[in-house]
Amino acid sequence: MQINNNILQNKKNLLAFSAGVDSTALFFILLKQDIPFDIAIVNYNQRVQAKDEVSYAKELALKYDKQFFMKEVQLPSGNFEKNARDIRYSFFEELISEHSYQNLITAHQLNDRLEWFLMQFSKGAGLVELAGVQEVSQKNNYSLIRPILDYSKDELLEYLSSNQIKHFVDASNFEDTYKRNYFRKNFSDKLLSEFQSGIKKSFSYLNKDITSLNVDCSALFLQDELEIFKSNKDDNLNIRLIDKSLKKRGYILSSLQRDEILKQKEIVIDKFCISIYEDYIWITPNSSTIMDKKFKELCRVNNIPKKNRTYLKEKNIDIRKLIKNLIL
């Protein structure tokens, strides 16, 4: 098994590890290709087996001279999948910031990719959301790399078996109580068992189509958590820019929120102020800072959207400099 190592070689990489089929296979693939990495694991204390998985992770780290990080948590009741994901990525991002990792490597594979596609398809989604899981996703201060998206679970199992590599199987992956497991058991695994080659080709074509449709997503102006983009004449392109910006901040828009943004043009969504105003798209955190009359007038004269003004005041952003940058 081979992966694209151009984006990982000579970089500081952190592998999200679980000791399961996918991450264990990826661990040894990275080793074989001499790609540098350390590992991080989260113990949610939901299963007795979890302690053995952590012990195995420590054993591998020691044997292959990898730095080892572990977080032990007790999850609150409620949405386990969301809470687990939030805690997991918060932990990874803390490590990335503290140890200056450039890439976070995750073991998402072809089955995960198809599950995501089917879940999005079933609730209503566009092309970008359907393709969803990409090999490289750019975050604020690191890149999220998924190097085994083209390999199925069965292919990874075969790799582990043929190389006699120890791994664990999480029994909770077969429980229908989780939506993803329902799609896996009833749809994605069955489809891949019969149509794997065609599905791989379809995802390849989807990625090419998305690449050809991509617009410039870079901000015209960026300071602190203020981002200003050039507005397009196309609502679909505008909402993609907004969606991408909020995803980098850890927030995922619902379809209803997207509709409201396009309808209202200036709106507060959760803790963010979003404005599609004249020729620009403004995105800032919501702020309750008090503005004086002089500042309000300065904003009015320079066509600053009302919803975003308080954040500019809070951060003492130089409005004249800001406008000059937009004009240039």
N, C-alpha and C positions, 0 to 999 in steps of 0.2 A: 504493500500500500504506500502510495506517495501523496504528499500534499504540496501545495505551492508554498515554498519557504522564502520567497523573495521579500515578503512583508514581515517576516519573523526573524530572519537571519541577522545577526549582529544588532539585535534589539534587546531591550530588557522586557521579558515576557512573564506574565502571571497566568498560570493555568487554573481554571475553576475545576476542581476535582471532587469526585463523589465516590470513587472506587467501583462504580457501576460499569456496565459494558462499554458505554460510549467514551467516558473520560479515561478509563484504563487503557482502552485501545489507542486513544489519542496520545496518552502519556508515552507509550512505547513507540509510536510512530514518530513523535518528536525526538525521542532519544535516538532512534535509528538514523534520523536525518541530521543529527548533531545540532539541533536547534536549542538554544539556551532557554531555560524557563525555571520558575519556582512554582510551588503549588499551594492552593488555599482550599480549605474544606469547611463546611458548616455542619454542625451536629444539632439537629432540631429536637433531639431526645424524644422522637416519636416511636422509634422501633428499637428493640433489644439489639438487633444486628448492627445498628449505627456505631456502637462502640468498636466492633470488629472492623468496620470500614475505616474509622479514624486510625485505628492501630495499623492497618494495612497501609494507609496513606503515609503515616510516620515511617514505617518500615521502608517504603519505596524512596522517600525523601532522603533517609539516612544512607541507604544502599547506593543511590545514584547522585549523592552530594547536591541535593536540592534544598533550598530554604523552604521551611514548612510553616504554614500559618493555619490556625484553627480557631473557629468561633463556636462557642457552645451557647445555645439559647433555649428558652422555653417560650413557645409561640402562644399568643393569646388565642382564645376561641374565636371562631368566625371563619373568614375566607382563608383557608390554609395556604392555597397556592399563591395568592397575592401577597399575603404576609411573609411567606417564606422567600418569595422572589425579592420583595422590598428589602428584607434583612440581608439576604445574600449579596445583592448588588451594592447595598450600602457598605457592607464589610469589604467587598472587593475594591470599591472606590476609595475607601479609607487607606487601604494598603497601597493602592496605586499612587495616591497623593503622598503618603509617608515615605515610600521607597522609590519613587520616581519611575514606576513601570510605564512603558510606552504602549504596550498592548495587553489586553485581557483576552485570553484564548478560552473559548467555550466549546463543548463537544456536541453541539447541535448537529444532527445528521439528517439524512433524507426523509426518514419517517417523521421526524419533528417538522421538517419543512412542509410535507404534505398535510400533516395534521393542522398546521397553522393555516394553510391554503383552504382546506375544507371548512375549518371553523369560521374564517372570514367570509368565505363564499356563502355559508349558510345564514349569516346575519346581515349580508349586504355590504359589499366592499368594491372599491375600484381596483384598477390594475396594480397600482403601487402597493396597496394593502394586501392584495392577493399574493403578490410575489414576496412581500414582507421580509422574510428571513434572508438576509444577504451575507455574503462571505465577509465583507468589510463594512462596518458602520462607524462613522466618525462621531465620537463623543466630545465633550468640552476639552478634556485634557488627556485623552487616550483614544486608541482605536480598539473596537471590539471585533475580534477575528474569529470566524467560524470556519475552520479549514477542512472539515470532513462532511460538508453538506451534500456532496455527491455520493457518499457511501451510505448504504442502507444498514439497518440494524443487523440483518442476517449476514451481511458482508463483514461487519465488525465482529460478530460472534464467530464467524469462520476464521478470521484473523487471530482472535484470541485462542481458539481451539487448536489451530494448526501450530501455534507457537507455544502452546501449553502455558498460557498466562493466567494467573489467578485473577478472579474478578467476583463481584457480588451482583446479585439480582434483587432489586427492591420490589418486594411483593405488593407494595401500594400502587405500583404502576399498572396493576391489573384490576384495580377497584373502579367500578363504574360511577362511584360518587363524584369523581373528578371529570369535568367536561372533556378535557384533553384525552383522558383514558377511554371515554366513551367513543370518541372519534377514532382513536387508535384501534380499539377492539373491533368495532363494527364496520370501519371503512378503510382507513389508510393502510393497515397491515395487509388486508385482503387485496386491495388494489395493487400494492407493491409486489405481492407474491405472484401476480399474474402479468402486470404491465410495467415492471420496473424500468426497462429500457426506454419505453415511450415517455414515461413520467420524467425521467432524467432529461431527455431531449426537450420536453415542454418547458421545464424550468430554465434550461439554457436559452431557449428562444425568448422566454419572458424577460430574462435578465438583459438580453440584447435589446429588446423593445424598450425597456425602461431606460437603458443607457442612451438610446437614440432620442428619447423624449425628454431627457433631463435638461433643465434650465439652470442658469447660474444661481446657486443658492447662497452665495456669499453675501454678507451684510455690507451695505454701503457705509454704515457707521456702527461702531461697536465700542461701548464703554460701560464698564461694570456689567450690569445685566440689561442694559438697553441695547436692542438690536433694531436697526432700520434697514428695510429692504426696498428695492424698487418694485412698485406695484405693476402687475401685468394687466392687460385688458381681459384676461381669462380668469374667471373665478376659481376654476379647478387648479390652475397654477398657483394662484395666491394662497389657497388653502393648503396646498402642499408645502409651500414655504413656511407657513405658520405652524403646520403640523410637525415639520422637521425641527423647527426651532424649539418647540415645546417638548418634543421627545428628548432632545439633548438635555433639557432641564428636568427630565424624569417624569413628564406629564403626558398622558395619552388622551387625545380628544375623542369624544364619542361622535357618532354621526349627527346626533341632534345638536351638539355644541358647534360642529362645523357649519351646519345650516344656519344657526343663530348668528355666528360670526359674519357670514356672508349677507345675512338679512339686515343686521343692525349696523354693521361696519365699525362701530365703536362700542366695545363691550368689555365687561369684566368677567373672565372665566376662572373660577376658583380663585387663585392668588395672582392671576396675570391680567394685565390690561392690554388689549389688542385693538388696534385701530387700522382700518384700511382707509386712508385719508388722502384725498387728492392723488398725488403721484407716488405715495409711499405707504409702506406697511410698518407700523410701530409696535414693538413688543417690549413691555417692561413688567416688573413685578408691581402688584398693586401697593399703593402707599397712602398713608393718611396724613402726611406732612402738611402743615398749614402754609398756604401761600399768601404773600402780601400782595397788595394791589399793583405795585410796580412790576413784580414778577409775572403776575397774570397778564398784564398789558403787554409785556415783552413776549410772552408766549402767543398771545392773540395776534400781534403784529407779524410774528414769524410763522404763523400757521401751524403751531404745535397742537396736536389733538388734545382735547380736554382731559380724556382719561389718563393720559400719560404724563401730564404736566407735574403732578405731585412728586413722581419719582425723580424727575429732573431736578426739582427743588431739593429733594432729600439728599441727592448725591452731588449737589452743587455743580451740575454739568453746565459748561459754558455754552449757552444757546447760540451766540453769534458764531462761535467756532464750529459748532455742530452744523448750522445752516451753511456756513462757508464750505464745509467738507461735502455736504450733499450737492451743492451747486457745482463744485469741482468734479 
